[in-house]
Amino acid sequence: MKTELNQIAARVREYQQRAGLSDEALCKKYRGLGSTKTYQKILSGDFAEMDVERWFVEYQQVLTLVEMVATSTALDEPEYDDLRAAVSVRVAVTDALSETGNNRFVLVTGEPGTGKTVSARLLAARFGRKIALAEADQTWKSESVSPMLAALSRAVGAASPSQGASVALGKLVEVLKASPVCLVIDEGHHLGPAQLNILKTLINQTPCQIVLLAKPDLWGRLTKSAYAEAQQLILNRLSERVPLESPASNDVEKFLGRRLKFKDGALKPCAKVLAERARQYGAWNFVNLVSRKARQLAGDEPVDNELFIRAITAAQATR
């Protein structure tokens, strides 16, 4: 585990160098790294008087967040935290965290750019060690559930046994019983019936909560006969389904007002036009792109309607 922890720290270091962050700025942004002294010790392989198991879990969490940031073009978290998508997901998860019965499954659905991945990062930032992040990929679609179990085991800081899926599942259940967390799984549309049944088992056998963020087509698949057994997730395990949509005009206005300086009276109509275009060109990702284009065009000057339309046109040309 010490070697793995050191390797995780090294991967975080690579991100730090690309982002141009100091140790102080990095540790402030990702509090799971601990102090700069702790971060330096782990990087150097000095684990004296250190709870390696605890830091392994913390650093796994930070690495997942870092990888999400590196692969996402989404907007900065502080500017998104009080917007509709983030708030609706947070409220649903807060309700699930307080649930003592079976209703501990939250399904968040939305097209790319509607805020799913950013919402996952915000949950981790707000709830800290109560959240364990994982990201599904194409390997989770196979008939074998082993790739999924290995990823979930890493997310909660458990070694994944090599004896087979049933042993890995048993170990994961054991860990979640002893230290319950909320599993937040991004890219959940990669899950097939067998993988969804694993989630049902975890809810049935542990006190954990599960948040699955996926494209809307997963909801349609859950109504098909091939998913009959997994349908219990939405029939009697579902705490809430949160459908995310393209940003509304008032949210776009709030976001732009934090990013740009507008001439008097220009912000509201610019936000309205951008919200309409965002439905076609990529939701929040497009809003973020337009804000950057407008900033480049305006420099230190306030943005007016004409300049903002030029920014939208420039952004559309990249789509």
N, C-alpha and C positions, 0 to 999 in steps of 0.2 A: 504493500500500500504506500510506503514511503516513496518508492520509485515512481509510482503512478502520480502521486501528489506533486512531486518535483516536475514531472512531465507536463501536468496540467498548468502549473505555474509558468513554465516555459512558453506554453501556447498563449497564455494570457499576456506574457511579456511581448510576444510577437505582435499581438493586437495593440498593446500600449505603444510600441514603437511606431507602428503605422499611423496611429491616431495622434501621435505627438504629445502624449500626456506625461506629466511628471508622476513620480511615485505618489506624491501627496494627492494630486488630482485624481489618479486612478483609484486609490484606496477610498477617497471620499465618494466617488461615483459608485463604486462597488464595495459596499461595507463588509461583504462576506470575506474579503481578502484580509481583514483585520488591520492592524497598524502597518505602517511602512516597514517597521522593524520585523514584524512577523512575515511580511511578504518577502523581504530580503533574505530572511533565514530559510524560508521554504525554497526560494530560488537557488540558494547556495547549497541546499541539501543538509542544512543544520536543523535537526529535529529534537535537539536536547530539550528536555522538560516540556515537550509539546504533545498535546492530545491529537495525535495524527488522524485518528478516526474522525474526530469532529471537524478538523480542517479539511479532510478529504471531501466530506459532504459539502462544506461551505464552498470549496474551490470548484467542485463539480457544478454547483449552482451558478457560480460566477462565469464559468466557461460556457455554459449553455446560454447565458445572457449575452456574453461577448459574441458568440457565434451568431446569435439572432441579429445583433446589431450589425455585424459584418456582412450579413447576407440580405439585410433589409434596407429599402430606400424610404422607409416610413419616417414620419416626423419625430422630432425630439420629444421625449416623454413629458418634461415639465409643461410644455405648451399643449399637451393633449389630455392631461390628467382629468380635467373637469369638463371635457366635451362628451357628447351624448354616448358614443360607443363605449368609451372607457368607463363612464359612470354606470351604464346599464349592466356591463359585465361585472363590475365591482359589487354592485348591489346584489346581483344574483349569487355571486360567490360568497358574499357575507352571509346571505340566508342559508346557503348550503353548509357553511362552516358551523352554523348554530343548530343544524338538524341532527337529531339523535336517532331518527328512524331510518328507513331505507332510502328516502328521497335526498340522495347526496350526489346526484349526477347533474351537471350543467352542460348543456350543448349550445355552443356559440357557433352560429353559421353566418357566412358572408362571403361575397366574392372577393378576389384579391384587391387589396387596397382599402378595404372597409375598416381596418383597425384590429384584426384578430391578433396578429403577432405583437403589435405594440401593447395591446391589452394584456397579453400574457406577461410581457416584461414589466408592466405596471403592477400587476398582481404580485410578482416576485419582489418588486421594490417596496410595496406597501406592507405585505404580510411576512416578508423575510423567510425564516426557516420553516414556517408553516407550509410553504409552497415548494414543491419539487417539480422542476421543469424538464420536459422531454419533447423531442420533435420527431414525429413519424417520418418515414421515407418509403421509397419503393420496396425496400426489403421487407417491410411489414405486411405487404400484400400477399406474400407467399403462403402456402398451406401450413408451413411451420410457424409456430408462434415464438420460436426461440429468439429471433432478432428483437422482437418487441420486449420479451422478458429481460433480455440482456440490457436493453436501453433503460427500462424502468428500474432495474436493479442498480444500474450506475447512478440514476437520478436520485435514488434514496440512499446511496452510499453503501450498497450491499454488493458483495462479490457474487457474480453469477455462476452457479455451479455448472460443471461441464458434464454432469451425469444425464442430462436430458431435461425436457421442458417441464415435466411434472415435478422434478426436484427443484428446478429454478422457481416455479410458481409457489411451491411450498415455502421456500426460503423468503420469497418476496412477501408472502402473507405473514410470515413470522415477524419480519422486520416492521411491516406496517401495523401489526397488532401492538408491538412494543413501542413504536414511535410513529404514531399516526401523522400523516401529512396530507395535504391536498395535492393530488397529481394533476398538473396542468399539461395537457398534451396538444401541441400545435400540429398542423397539417393532418388532422384526424381523418380526412377523407381517404387516406391511405389504408385505413383499417378495413379488413374483411370481416365476415361473420365470426370466424374463430377468434380473431383479436378482440372484437367487441364482447364476445363471451368471457374473455379474460377480465375485462373491465367489470362485467356483471359479477364475476366470482370475487373480485377484490372488494366490491361494495357489500356483497353478501357475507364475506368472511372477515372483514376488517372494519375499523371505524373510519377509514379514509374517505375523502371526498374526491371526485374526479371531474375535471373540467376538460371538455373536448372541443377544440376549435377546428372547424372544418368548412369546406365549401358546401353550399346548399344541397348539392346532389346527394350527400350522405343521408339527409333526411328522407329523400325519395327512395333510396335503396333500403332503408330500414322498414319500409312498408312491403317489401317483396318477400315471397315465400322462403327464399334462400336465407333470409335473415330472421326467420320466425323465432328462433330461440333467443337471439339478441334483442328482439323487440321488447323484452321485459325492461330493458334500459329506459325506453321511452313510455312504456305503459304504466309501470309502477315503481320505477327507480328515479324518474326525472324530477329534479327540483325545479328547474326552469329551462326553457329554450329561449335563447337570446338571438334573434335575427338582426344582423348588422346590415346597414344600408349605406348608400352613398351619402356624404355629409350634407346636412341641411344648411340653408343659407346663414342662419344665425351662428352656427358653429364655425362656418368658414369665416364669417365676419370677426368672430372672437379670435380665431387663429391668426388671421392676417393682421389684425390690430396689434398683436404681440410681435409680429415679425417685421412689419413695415411702417413707415411714416407716410400718411396720406394727406393730401390737400383737403381742406374743409369740404365736407359733403361727399367725398369720393369713395369712402370706405364701403358704405352700405350697398350702393349700386354695383361696385366692383365685386363684392362678395356674392351678390345675387347672380351675376353673370357667371362667375367661376363655379358656383354650386351647380348651375345648370350644365355647364360643359363637363364638370367632373363626372357626372353620371355616365358619360360616353367615353371618357378618356382615362379612367383609372382611379376614380374616387380620391381618397386622401393622398395617394401617391402623386396624383396630378396636381392637387392643391399645393402640395409641398414643392413640386417642380416649378409651378408658376410663381410661387413666392420667391424662389431663388432667382428666376429669370428677371422678375421685377426689381429685385434688389440690385442685380448686375446693371440693369438699364438705368436705374434711378441714381445710383451712387449715393451721395449724401443729400440729394434733393428729395422732397416729398413726392409721392406717387399721385398722378392724376389719372383720369379715366382713359385718356388716349394712350398713355404709356402702359397702363395695365392691359389694355387690349393687345398691344404689341407683345407683351410678355406672354399672354395666353396663346397668341398666334405662334410665337417662337416655341413654346412648349408643345403645342399640337404638332409641329413639324417633326418633333422627335418621336412621335407615337406611330 
